[in-house]
Amino acid sequence: MAENFGDVFPRLRRFIPSSLLDGPWRGRLEERVGELPGWLTLNYAAFEFRLGDPAPAADYFVSVAPGRPSLEYFVRQGEDAKPDSPEAALGRVFARMNGVAPPSEPSLAGWFRASMLEYDIAEVPSDLNPAPGVFLALQPESELDKDVAGSRTPDRLAAAIANAVGWEEDEEERRSVERVFAALPRDGVVDQIGAVAQREPRSIRLIMDGLKQRNMPALLKRLKWEGSARKVMDILEEMRDVTPVFRLAVDVAADGVGPRLGLEMYRPRKPSNLDYWLTSGRNAWRPVVDYLEEMKWCLPEKGAGLRAFPGIERLFEEKGMSILYKGINHFKLSIEGDAIEAKAYAALAYFRLYADSEGESGQA
């Protein structure tokens, strides 16, 4: 029988510093996603760490791509679920991403390059297992064919993400999303659109890329964000030398942009380097962690864990050798009023260098 996440992860969890994931939260993570297939969850086992919270807890992400077995797995899960369940809703949208759509719904084939499913764990009671949040990464406009480019409008994107998490479509919500798209400067693009069904108040998250720092005050004004643009500019200026690449995340509800704003901070990367997080080592991220600690946004024990995390491990197992990559992808600063919360997004990638009993090799 093929291994699932719960079979494989206990062999790997020692490579995650205990200050980042440990105790009941580690057990809770294994319970929450333990039944997912190992090949799905361990190619990129991604974690969200809260850096100002002493609890060694983490949320978990699964990467899903159109035309790949990962997406087909959730399509089958949806077909086996109750028609009105979140699993069925997600499966139907993923089927549309594969070009399988009922006559009453438009195909989503070619709209998205990938998606991430977020399993909230850190703040979810142990007796609950809510459906994962869904984040859809848009195919760049330059890579869309003419028909797709004409049909992938902001209002239809808002409808697609509402469908994916099992919400009824909301006309005012769609209009709010359209206004954010319209507010973007010339070089700005929406890179991801997402939603988490159980979070209140209901909102759609838009993550914007290609933004220039000098355009931010005017953009925030057009978005009618109620927070301090000066605070945002100060953070971008202070972090420019250590994380010069940033993306902007806003939560969009029927009545407009919410009070919480996210700044996702990245290191520079080469355009051809799709797996940057696998190749950026400890030295690349050390100045970022040092700065977050200095600003009191990251606890010292969390900072120590992040400095120790990146690297490559060679595992000599009963059937042969495996390679475990450990890396950091980006950090996020969430701003709401006077509060600033820092999070780190890191991942494991587990690759077997041998064929298992079922003839598979190269991945868990």
C-alpha positions, 0 to 999 in steps of 0.5 A: 500500500502506498504511504501517506503523509502520516507514514512518512512525516514521523521520519522527517519531523526531527529536521524541523526545529522544535521551536517552530513545530513541536508538542501537541501542534505537531501531533495535530498537524499529523492528524489533520493531513495524515491521510493525504498521500505521501507523494502529494504532501511531501514533494513540497511540504510547506509550513506557515510559522507565526514568529511572534507567537511562542507556541511551536505551531504551524499551518500546512500547505499542499501544492496542486497543479492543473493536469497533474495527479495532485489535482486529479486526486482532489477531483476524485475526492470531490466525486466521492463526497456529498454534493453540497460538501466543501470537498465536492465544491473544490472537486468541481472547480478543479475539474473545470481547471482540467477542462471538464465543465458542465454546460452551465459553467465555464471551463477554467482550463488555462486560467491558473498555473497552480493552486495551494490548499491551506490547512489551518492548524495553529488556531483551529480547535482540536475537535474541528477539521475545516475544509482547506483554504484555496489559493489559485495562482493566475497564469500570467496574461502574456501566456494566455491564449486569446479565448482565455484572456477574453473570458478570465475577467475579475468578476469571473475570478471572484466567482471561481474562488467563491465556487471553490470554497462552497460559497454562494456568489455575491454580486457586491463582492465581485464588484469590490474585486473588480475595483481592486483590479482597476486600481492597479498601476500599469505594471501591477498584476494580481498573482493569486486569488484565495479564500478560506471558507471558515474565516470571518468576516467573509473576504477574498484575498488578492495578492498583487505582484510587480508593484513599485515602491514609489506607487504604493501610497497612491495605490493604497489611496485608490484601494481606500485602505484605512491603515497608515500608508506611511507605516507601509512605506517605512517598512518597505524602506527599512527592509529594501536592503534585505528583502527588496522584492515584495508583494501586497495582499489585501482582503476584499469583502462586499463593502471594500478592502479590509483593515488587514494588509500583508507585505510578502517579502522575498529575496531576489531570484533569477527568472529561471529559478523556479525552486528558489526556496530550495537553493537559498541557504541560511546566509541568504535569510539571516539578515532578514531574521536578524532584522525581524528580531531587532524589530521585536516581530520575531521571538529569539527562539523562532529566529534560532529555528529559522536560522537552523532550518535551511539545508540538505539532508541525506537519509540512509533508509532501509531501501536506499538513500533519500534527499531532504531539501529544507528551505525558506520561500518568503516572509510576510508582515501583516499590518492592522492598526498599530499591530504588526505580525510576522510569519515565515513560509518554509518547506521540505521536499523529500526525494527518494533515490530508489525505486520502492516496492511499487516501482515508483522512485524520485519522490515520496 
